[in-house]
Amino acid sequence: MSDKDAVREAEQAVRSLFAPTPLQLNEHLSARTGATVYLKREDLSPVRSYKIRGAFNFFRKQLAGGQNEARRFVCASAGNHAQGFAFICRHFGVEGTVFMPVTTPQQKIDKTRMFGGPFITIRLFGDFFDQCYKAAQAFTAETGAVMVPPFDHADIIEGQATIAAEIEAQLPDGVVPDLMLMPVGGGGLSAGVTGYFARDLPSKTFLFCEPEGAPSLKRSLENGAVVTLDQVDNFVDGAAVGRIGDLNFARLKPFSADQVLLLPENAVCVTIIEMLNVEGVVLEPAGALAIAALDALPPERLKGKTVIAVVSGGNFDFERLPDVKERAMRHLGLKKYFILRLAQRPGALKDFLNLLGPEDDIARFEYLKKSARNFGSILIGIETKRPENFAALKQSFDAAGMSYQDITENDILASLII
C-alpha cells in the first residue's frame, strides 16, 4: 500500500467520527485579493480543530486487533490536542489522562472534560507546558501508559494528512491550487499535507505560515537542522512551538526557508476581527494564520490565482477579545499610546485637548506621577479613524512644544502600564 493509499484508508476510517469538513469558496476574501480563495474549515470539526484527525489515527492503529484496550493513554496539552485526545478516548471507550499546566484557563479544562466524559482524568501540574510535559512522561514511565504525541509521530502525521485527501476530492473538476497556505506549529499538519500532494503539486505551491514570535520551522530550515528556540511568544498558542517535531522537519526539510512566512501576532488579530465582523466566523489565533497571510503577500502573488487556506481551529476564548481588538487596532495604526508631560497649571489639559483632530478620541487617560514640581506625567491612549491622523497629531504636539513619547511599539514599557 502506498503512502497515499494509507492516507485514503485513514480518511475513510475517520468518517466514523464526522463528515468531511467543508472546502468553502470565500467570496469576501476572493473579492479583496483578486484570487479565488477556498477555506478548508477545520474549525468545523467536532472539536473545532484538525487535531482530532491525528489523535483518531494514532488510537486506531494502537487498538488494531484488540491491542492496548486495557491500557491507559496519556497526553500533555492545554489546547486542541487535549480536546481531540479526550474525544477519541470516549469514542473508543478507553481510559486517558490529560496533563495540563495549572495556569490553563478553566474554559479549556471544562471543554476537555466535556469531550472525554468519564473516560478521562485531568491532572494539573506546573506553571508551564514543559513542566507539565515532564510530569506526563514520568506518569507514562511509572504506569506503562501510552503517550499520544501532539505532532511528532508517523501515525499523527498520517491522520492530519486526511485533510489533503478531502481537499483533493472537494476541489471542482479541473481546478488545481496555485498556492496552499498552511499554519505551522509542531509541523504535523504541514508534513502530512505536503507528503500527500508531493507527486501532484510543485513544491512552490506550499507556503507555511508561522507566528513571528515562534519561527521554529523557518529557523530550522535556515539552519539545515532542527533548532530549539530560546523563547517563544505564546499569543498564537495553537502554533507557538519552541521546537518543530524531528520527524516533521525531516519531511519538510526539502522546502526553502523562503517558503515560510512569519506573521506578526498583531496582524493575526486583524484577521480574527475581520472574519468575526464580516463573515461571522470565530477563529483562534492559529486558525487565522493562513488567512492573515493573504494580507502579507504582494498583490501580484495572489491576483488570478487559486488559493487554499487551511483554517486550523476555532477554539477562541472570548475573554481574549478585548486584547485581540486592541492588538488589531495598534497593527492597523488606529490606536497609539503616549506618555505626556503636562504643565501643572490651569488650562493645560484644555490646551492639550485642543490639539486633537476631529477624528481623534481619547480611549485612556491616566495620571502616572508628579515628575517635577511644575509638571505631571500622563498616560494617554488615542484612537482614530485613519492612521495618517497620527502624523498630523504629532506635528501639533511638536508645534506646541509638548514633551511626549510614543510607547505603542515599546513592548516592555507597554506591557507594564497598558
N, C-alpha and C positions, 0 to 999 in steps of 0.2 A: 504494500500500500504506500503510495506517495505521500509526502507531507501535506499536499493539498487535499488528497482524498481523506487523510486523517482529520483535517480541519472540518471538512464537509460532514464527516461522521459525527464529530463533536457538535457541529451546528444542528444536525438533526436530533441529537440527544438532548440538547438544551431546549428543544421545543416542548419537552415535558414540563418545563417551567413557565415559559412565556413565548408569545408570538414574536416574530422579528420586530425590532424597534424600527420606526419609520425612517426612510430617507426622504426628507421633505425639501422640495424646491422652495426657497425663501424669496418671495417677491421683493420685500423691503431691501434686503442686502444685495440682491441682484441689481435692482434699480440704482442703488447708491454706488456700486462698484463698476457697473457695466459688464459684469460677469454673470454667468449662470451659476448661482450658488445653491448647493444642496447641503442640508444639515443632517448628519446621522445622529439621531436623537437618543443617545444612551441615557439621557436624563429621564426617559420614559420607561425604563426597565422596572421590575418590581421593587428594587431597592434604590431607584433613581441614580444608578451609575452602572458602568460596564463591569465593575468588579465581580459581580455575581457570576459572570461567564467563566473566569479563570478558576474561581472557587469551586463551581459546579464540576468543571472538567477534572480538577485535582481529586475531588471526592469520588467522582465516577470511576476513575481509574484505581484509586486506593481501595474502593469497595468492590471492584470487579471480582466475581467468583466467591463472594462472601468474605473476602479478606478484611480484617480490621473492624468488623462490625461491632465487636465488643470493646474496642479501644476508644480512648478519648482523643479528640482532636483539639489543637490549641492554636491561637493566633495572637499577635500583638498588633494593635491598631487603635487609633482614636477616631477613625473615619469610615470611609466607604468599604474598605476591606473587612472591617469588623461586621458591618451590616450584611454584606454579601455572605460572609462566613456563617453568621447566625442563621440567615435564611436557609442556607444549604444544610446546616445541621438539622434544622427542623424538617426539611424536605426528606432527608434520608433517615431521620429518626435516630441520629447518633448524638452522643454527648460531646459538647465542646466547651472549652474555657477561653474566654476573651480577656486578655490583659490590656488594660487601658491606663494611661497616666492619671494620677489623682486630679490633675488640672483639666481633664476632659469636661467640656460643657455637659450639663445634665441632659440637655436635649438629645445629644448623641448617645449617651448611655441609655436613655429611655427608648430610643428608636432601635438600638441594637437588641435590647431586652424584648421589645415587641416582636421583632422579626424572629428571634430564636425561641421565644416562649420557654417552656420547661426544659428544653434540651440544652440550654447554655447556662454557664455560670460566669459572671463578670467579676474580675478581680482588679481593683485599682491599686497601682503601685508606681511610686516615683513621681517626680515633678516633670520629667522629660521623657521623650519616647525611648531614648537609648537605655535609660534605667528600666523602663517597662519591658523593653525587648529582652534585656538580660534576665529579668525575672521569668519571662516566658520560656527562655532557653533552659534556665535552671529547672523549671517545672517539668519541661519535656524530658530532661535527663533523669529526673527523680522518678517520674511516673511511667515513662515509656510512651507518653502521648505522641501523636503525630503532629509535627509542626506544619502548618499550612502557610507557606510564604506569600507575601503580597504580590511579588512580581518576578523574582529570580528563580524560576523553575520551568522546565520544558512544558509540563502539563498546564501551568498557568498561562504561559505564552500561547500555547495551542488553543486554550479556551478563549483568550482575548482575540485571537485571530478569527473567531467565528463572526466578528463584526465585518471583516473583509468578505467572507463568504456571502453574507447578507447583502452587502453593498453590490457585489457582483451580480446577484440575482435581481436587485431592485433598480439598477440603472436602466433607463429606457434603451430599447434596442439601438445599437449602433453608437451609443454615447460612451465616449472614453474620457475619463478625467484628465485634465491638463495639470491640475495641481491638487494635491491631497494634504490638508493641514491636520496635524495631529498633536495633541498635548503630550508632553513628556514629563514623567516623574521618575519612577523606577525603570521605565523602559519596556514593560511587558506588552502594553498596547502597541507601541511602535514596532517592536521586534516581531510581533505576531502579524500585524497588517502588512508590513513591508515584505515579510517572508512569504506570505500568501500570494502577493502580487508580483513577486520577484521576476517571473518569466513573462508577465503580461504587460507591465508598465516600465518605462525607463526610470532609472533611479532618480533622475532630476524631477520626477513628478512629486516626490515627497518633500515636505517642509515640516520640520519638527519645531514645536513651539514650547519654549521653556520660560518660566518666570525669571526676570533679570536677577533676582536675589537667590536663585538656586540653579545655576547653569551647569549642572553635573554632566550632561551629555556633551555640551559644547566644549567644556574644558577637557573632557576625556578625549574627544576627537582631536582637539588641538595637540594634546599630549601624546596621542597614539596608544594610550593605556588608561585604565580606569583611574580617575582622580577622586580623592575624598576631599570635599570642600571643607575649609576651616570653619566657615559659618554660613548659615542659611537664613534667609528671610522667610518666616513661616506664614506670611499672609496668604499666599496661594497654597493653602495647606494640603490640598489633594495632589500637588505636584512639587512640593518643597522637599526634595530628597537630597541628602548630602552626598550620596554615592549611588550611581546608577548600578543596576544589577550586573554582575560579571557575565552571566550568560547572555543577557540582553545586549550588553555592549559588544560582545563577540559577534552578535548578529547585525549590529548597527555600525560596526567599525568600517565597513566599506564606504559609508557615506562621508561627505565632506562636512567639516565644521561650518562652512558657509551655508549649509542647509539647515542650520539650527538658528532660529530667530528668537532673540531674547526680548521679552516684552515687559516693560515696567509695570510693577504692581498697580500703580495708579491708572495706567491705561486700561488694564483689565477691568477696573472699577467702572470706567466709562462704558464698556461693553455690557456689564451687568445691568447698569441703569438703563441703557438704551433698549436692551432686549426686554426688560421688565416693562418699561413705559410704552414702547412701540408694539411689541409682539405679545406681551403678557406671558413671557417665558421666564421662569425662575431658574437662574443658573448659579452654581457655586463658582468661586474664582477659577478653579482648574477647568471647570466646564466651559468657561468663557474664553480660555486662552486661544483656541483655534480661531474663534470669530474675531477676537481682538487683533489677530494677525492681518485681517483684511484692511485695517486702518494703517498698519505699519508698512505694508508693501507699496511700492510705487504703482501708480495707476496703470501703467503700461504692462505690468506683470499680470494684471487681472482682466483688463478690458477684452471682451470677446472670448474669454476662456471659460471652461467648465471646471468649477472648483467644488471640492467636497471638504467640509469642515466637520471633524468628529467632535460632537458635544459630549464630553465625557461624564458629566454629572450635574445634578440639580439639587444636592443636599445643602441648601443655603439656610443659615440661621438668621432670621430676620432681625435679631438683636444687633447684628453687624451692619444693618442697612444705613444707619446714620454715618458710620465710619466710611462705608463704601461711597456714599454720596459726597462726603467731604473730600475724599481722595479723588473722586471723579472731577469735581469742580476745580480742585487745585491743578489737576493734569490739564484740563481744558483752559487754564488761565483765567478762570472766572472767580477765583477766590484767593485772596492773599492775606497774610498776617504781617503786621508791622509792630515794632516797638518804637514808640514816640517819646520824645522829651518835651513836655509842655510846661510853659511858664506857669508858676503858681500865682496867677493874678486874675482878677475878674475879667471875663470876656475871652480868655484864652481858648476855652473849649468852643465857644461860638465862632471864633476866628478859624479854628480848625474845621468845623462843620461846613463853613462857607467854601472851603476848598474842594469839597466833594462835588462830583459831577451829577447830572440828573439821573443817571442810571446806576449810581453807586449806593450801596446800602450797608449800614453797619450791622454785622452779624454777631460781633462780640466786642465788648468794651470792658476792660478790667484794669483797675489801678493796681500797679505792682508794688511800688515802694516810692518813698520820697528819697530820691538820689542826691539831692542837694537842697539847700535852704530855699532856693527860688525856683526849683524845677522838680517835676514828678515824672515817673516813667509809666507809660500806658501801653498795655497790650490791646491791639485792636485788630479785629477781623473784618474784612470788607469783601462783599460780594458785588459783582457787576454783571451786566448782560453781554458785554463784548470784551474780549481780552485786551484789545487796544486801549480801552479806557484807563488801564493802569499806567500806561506810558504818560498819558495826559495828567493823571493824578500825581505821579512822581515829579513831573515838571512843575506842578503847582506847589508841591512840598518844597522843592528847591528854590523856586522864586520867592517863597515866603520865608526862606532861611530856616526851615524847620529841620531839626535833627531827628533822623529816623533810621531804622534798619529793617530791611525786608528779610524776615526769617522763614518764609514759606518753604524754601528748599533746604533749610538747615535742619536736618533730621534729628540731630542730637538735641539742639535747643528746642525745636518744636515739640519733640516727644516729652519734654519736661513741663511745658506750660500750655500746650494745646490739647 
